[in-house]
Amino acid sequence: MESVVQESKPQSSPESGWRRRRVANSLPEVYKTLPIPTKGSFFRKLLAFAGPGYLVAVGYMDPGNWATSIAGGSVYNYQLLSVILISNLMAIVLQSLTARLGIATGRDLAQACRDHYSKPVNFGLWVLCELAIAACDLAEVIGSAIALNLLFGLPLLYGVLITSFDVILVLMLQNKGFRYIEAIVISLIVTIFVCFGIEMILSKPDIVGIMGGFVPSTEIIKNPAMLYIALGILGATVMPHNLYLHSAIVQTRKYEETSEGKRSAIKFATIDSTVALMLALFVNAAILILAAAAFHTSGHTEVAEIEDAYQLLTPLLGTSIASVLFAVALLASGQNSTLTGTLAGQIVMEGFLNIRLKPWIRRLITRLIAIVPAVIVIGLYGEKGTGDLLILSQVILSLQLSFAVIPLVMFTSDKRKMGEFVAPKWLSRMSWVIAVIIAVLNVYLLYGTIFG
């Protein structure tokens, strides 16, 4: 374990609402390493800020979302598209708050919690967050292993072990510069986007039905079974680790530490994450649309497993390329999510505990926490056990989500902590409504998963 290095106090961050302590740089190896042009066109500055939003968007199109979207489309056709849209709009609001917090205060969300809460509360939040990251990472590892199994017939156990080697890739890329990580993440997102774009052409969905699906329906609330799947979609969309991740990686940009510089940085970071999350909306909606067009219209209304969807796409759409593209997109999604998950693990440990481990040690710990239970379950129960493991991972994520959302909304609504960059009243009120909705719905989802 290494001591904290190169601590610095934000030059113009509001300090009256925070404890008087020195704040270590978030992700110090890449902190303020990407310069932002002080002059130039709007698009030049936007391009300089582009990147963090796409790392965040990865969590909104990860394998954990696939099963709920497939089930929603196969059973209820296009009706649950409105839930995906609403969930995505909530995500856009929350991610804009994380960018605001990181840029305005020079703290990521984990550091902000450490500064605000007592040591026992802070320790509890850290444990919950580590469990959530491990659960999320577990879902990505299994998703990648399933994709390797579908594409190459590789046993799930071998797929899990192969997926672990992405630790080496992260280390190599981060040592070269943060732009390399952003480049590979964006490339994988483009791969997913292209795969589902082709799937949309092959499946020939009903355009009128799609448009109608984006309009909220009261039937979603009246039908208990539909409501449960809708809550699953919401619960799988907003990921707690993304809130910690985004508040840290926006600080990789070397913007001016002035009021004007920070205000500009908040604006461009918000645009970056909003555009990226709209791409995530397309992917999530495309999964459901594909399930509706391929399965629901052909009478296959009980498709809920990723493997079943893969097997059925070829005969239903009349070409093997449909199944191949589906599996390639799943593999890209899983690998992308494990990359961002390891970064989130580093941010959380350093932020909550204010200690540093060598990056390769931290990422090895994160990967082992995900791999060990996956290997044990697959070894004991085979492929059938992975389904139960995925359900458990989503339950853990649901438990943790509010413990990240509520502090975020509370901090960004407090003028003593945010100073002139405090969230406007309309944004603050909207954020509190979102926080309450997420808390209530996730408790309901958790209750239904355990007792229903």
Secondary structure by P-SEA (a helix, b strand, c coil): cccccccccccccccccccccccccccccccccbbbbccccaaaaaaaaccaaaaaacccccccaaaaaaaaaacccccaaaaaaaaaaaaaaaaaaaaaaaaaccccaaaaaaacccaaaaaaaaaaaaaaaaaaaaaaaaaaaaaaaaaccccaaaaaaaaacaaaaaaaaaaacaaaaaaaaaaaaaaaaaaaaaaaaaacccaaaaaaaacccccccccaaaaaaaaaaaaacccaaaaaaaacccccccccccaaaaaaaaaaaaaaaaaaaaaaaaaaaaaaaaaaaccccccccccccaaaaaaacccccccaaaaaaaaaaaaaaaaaaaaaaaaaaaaaaaacccccccaaaaaaaaaaaaaaaaaaaaacccaaaaaaaaaaaaaaaaacaaaaaaaaaaaaacccccccccccaaaaaaaaaaaaaaaaaaaaaaaaaacc
